[in-house]
Amino acid sequence: MRRHRAGVGLVARGELVDALVGSPTRVVAIVAGPGYGKSALLGQWADRLAGAAVWHTCTDADNDPAALLAAIGRAAGAGPGIVTVAGLIRALDPAPAGTLLVDGVQVMTSAASLNVLTDVIDRLPDTWRVGITSRARPRLPIARLRAAGELLELGPGELSFAHDETAQVLARSGITLSPTATDQLLERTQGWPVAVSLAGMALRADETRTFTGDDVFMREYLRTEVLAGLRSRDTALLVRCAILDELSGPLCDAVLRTRSSGAALEHLAAHGVIEQAGRDGDRFRCHPLLRDLLTAELHRKEPALVPELHRRAARWYGDAGVPDQAIEHAHLAGDTAELTRLVLDWSQHTWANGGIDSVHRWMSWLEESDGGSAFPAIAAHAALIFALVGEPARAERWSAIAKGAPVSGSLSDGSTVEATLAYLDAIEARQGTAQMRLDARVAWEGLAPASPLRATMRHTEALADLLDGDLDHADGLFVEAQEAAEAAGIGPLVGMVMCERASIAVERGDWSAAEDAVRRATSIVTDGDYGSYWSSALVFAWAARLAVHLGLRSEAVEHTRRALALRPLLTYALPVVSTQALLATAQASLGLGDHHAAAATARRAEEIVHRRPGLGDLPDRVAALVAAVQETADQGRPDTLTPAEIRLLPLLATHLTFPLIAERLGVSRNTVKTQAISTYRKLGVTSRNEAVARWEVLDGS
């Protein structure tokens, strides 16, 4: 006679039961920690099978092989006296088909009993199937069955509740949460069925409370069902290592200063207390709710030890080359010196590889701890990062800190403090192009050969020449900057430099070279996931300008949209490239007929050159742009186009040459050319494709 528990938070698992019934595999293993509804699912499967199921719930008595065989025989309705596997198989054989369901295999620790169960599984008739549940991977021939295609495995991933099931369980407790709140609870519980059920009970008193593993209901369950019976050393490991997102033998050894953590973690995983965090088998994790409880225990019992545990973790992650974790633990340890050292070592590398958000977070931590006040190099880096994310006031504050510190000394990579501060002066460009060039050269000489900042200094020196009108020398330096950036793996800078070279190519009338450079730069940005970077504003702006020039309207619109989205990052903190990007964006916007965007972008450029005077020809270029925007605004919608010019516009959108257009209209070629030039002037454009694009916007087509 079968017996099965109802299970906490039981819901109908129709799809899972369908998968169990319909699977062609001979064995089903349902393996997960407590509270995942394993027995309940097995019971629903048994109900679907009706009389064709033989149910056995394991007890400690099953560690005696004879008792195990006798118990399964009784469950199958056989008479007493079954003491061998052969006898049990003979008792089951008359049934045309059946399913043996064995619940709670984890209580069987006897090798002899496990061997007997394995023998039963292997010798059952082909018409029989087997389903087992266990809190941890049972010592059965799982690998062999999997390799033979005879095994269906269900684990926490399959047993966890989805959104609808979570809402259903909460409704049984009289709780109705919004979809967003339900998703938030689902994220905290990770769909653990028992946790969802207990959350429903806890939320009855206050639906707005945050359910955690230290909630009284959850805490009691975790202590009695998950942690009960553990060895004291295993409990100590879990509590002290609750500071860690993932657990591994070497890491836990470093944090605990022991040498046996790997074996302890495997023991805990075997008992379903923790689960593997990857397929390599040596990384584990606690359920977030269990980690909540363990963290609370740590802070209650050993609060003074917490900073030291974080400090040890920071050292281990730092040595392992995992900066995010190392820096986070140094921050949590309150170790300002270590935090500063790690951020200085890793910020440039992380930024160059798409981790701008991480670096911004690190700098904010330094700001909170006042950790850079005595370190001019890190203050200079902080000024740069806050400039890159469009926070000029914070950038200014850190710049002042950097420049108020002593300039003597060297950094760990061999760079001098003087060179690092010169680097900051160069990119801020407060004193015009001559000083900008001088600062860049001082920084280039004093920065370590391997410093990624050197590439930026070549770029900055080239910018000074570009702003002063020396295109040839600027282009040569841009080539050096590009090579240095490529060698250092700084993708964002490579793309930006290529667009600088594109601007020089356009000045020389070589749109073909510009197109090649801009396309390559755009690929770098998109492939490297740098789309939200400050440096990408120049790339998108030039991509938009190129598309307008080529008459690729949809491409131009998309690139302009992305450039405009980055406009908040373009401030006086990094004035030169910010203004360049704004100029190119405004020009693209004008080409598309978007006067509003062009005007707003031009105003922002005006603000920057007002704050940072002396930047070569930038102020004149900004003034010319403002005038062009104003002229376009004065013209408004070009109703001043003559009927002949309006008749010409649709033909400009075709492949027809001016002579063919003249033939179509019955006028001379010179008349068409004169009308086209007049149309370009009235529309505020310089090419045929731009004229068509602008008219489409203004005409609403």
Secondary structure as GFF3:
##gff-version 3
##sequence-region A 1 701
A	DSSP	alpha_helix	14	22	.	.	.	ID=ss1
A	DSSP	beta_strand	27	31	.	.	.	ID=ss2
A	DSSP	alpha_helix	38	49	.	.	.	ID=ss3
A	DSSP	three_ten_helix	50	52	.	.	.	ID=ss4
A	DSSP	beta_strand	53	57	.	.	.	ID=ss5
A	DSSP	three_ten_helix	60	63	.	.	.	ID=ss6
A	DSSP	alpha_helix	65	75	.	.	.	ID=ss7
A	DSSP	alpha_helix	85	92	.	.	.	ID=ss8
A	DSSP	beta_strand	98	103	.	.	.	ID=ss9
A	DSSP	three_ten_helix	105	107	.	.	.	ID=ss10
A	DSSP	alpha_helix	111	123	.	.	.	ID=ss11
A	DSSP	beta_strand	128	134	.	.	.	ID=ss12
A	DSSP	alpha_helix	142	147	.	.	.	ID=ss13
A	DSSP	beta_strand	151	154	.	.	.	ID=ss14
A	DSSP	alpha_helix	156	159	.	.	.	ID=ss15
A	DSSP	alpha_helix	163	172	.	.	.	ID=ss16
A	DSSP	alpha_helix	179	189	.	.	.	ID=ss17
A	DSSP	alpha_helix	193	203	.	.	.	ID=ss18
A	DSSP	alpha_helix	216	221	.	.	.	ID=ss19
A	DSSP	pi_helix	222	226	.	.	.	ID=ss20
A	DSSP	alpha_helix	232	240	.	.	.	ID=ss21
A	DSSP	three_ten_helix	241	243	.	.	.	ID=ss22
A	DSSP	beta_strand	247	248	.	.	.	ID=ss23
A	DSSP	alpha_helix	249	256	.	.	.	ID=ss24
A	DSSP	alpha_helix	261	270	.	.	.	ID=ss25
A	DSSP	beta_strand	275	276	.	.	.	ID=ss26
A	DSSP	beta_strand	283	285	.	.	.	ID=ss27
A	DSSP	alpha_helix	288	301	.	.	.	ID=ss28
A	DSSP	three_ten_helix	303	305	.	.	.	ID=ss29
A	DSSP	alpha_helix	306	319	.	.	.	ID=ss30
A	DSSP	alpha_helix	323	333	.	.	.	ID=ss31
A	DSSP	alpha_helix	336	352	.	.	.	ID=ss32
A	DSSP	alpha_helix	356	369	.	.	.	ID=ss33
A	DSSP	alpha_helix	376	388	.	.	.	ID=ss34
A	DSSP	alpha_helix	392	404	.	.	.	ID=ss35
A	DSSP	alpha_helix	417	428	.	.	.	ID=ss36
A	DSSP	alpha_helix	432	446	.	.	.	ID=ss37
A	DSSP	alpha_helix	453	467	.	.	.	ID=ss38
A	DSSP	alpha_helix	471	488	.	.	.	ID=ss39
A	DSSP	alpha_helix	491	507	.	.	.	ID=ss40
A	DSSP	alpha_helix	511	527	.	.	.	ID=ss41
A	DSSP	alpha_helix	536	550	.	.	.	ID=ss42
A	DSSP	alpha_helix	553	565	.	.	.	ID=ss43
A	DSSP	three_ten_helix	567	569	.	.	.	ID=ss44
A	DSSP	alpha_helix	575	591	.	.	.	ID=ss45
A	DSSP	alpha_helix	595	611	.	.	.	ID=ss46
A	DSSP	alpha_helix	618	635	.	.	.	ID=ss47
A	DSSP	alpha_helix	643	652	.	.	.	ID=ss48
A	DSSP	alpha_helix	658	665	.	.	.	ID=ss49
A	DSSP	alpha_helix	669	683	.	.	.	ID=ss50
A	DSSP	alpha_helix	688	699	.	.	.	ID=ss51
###
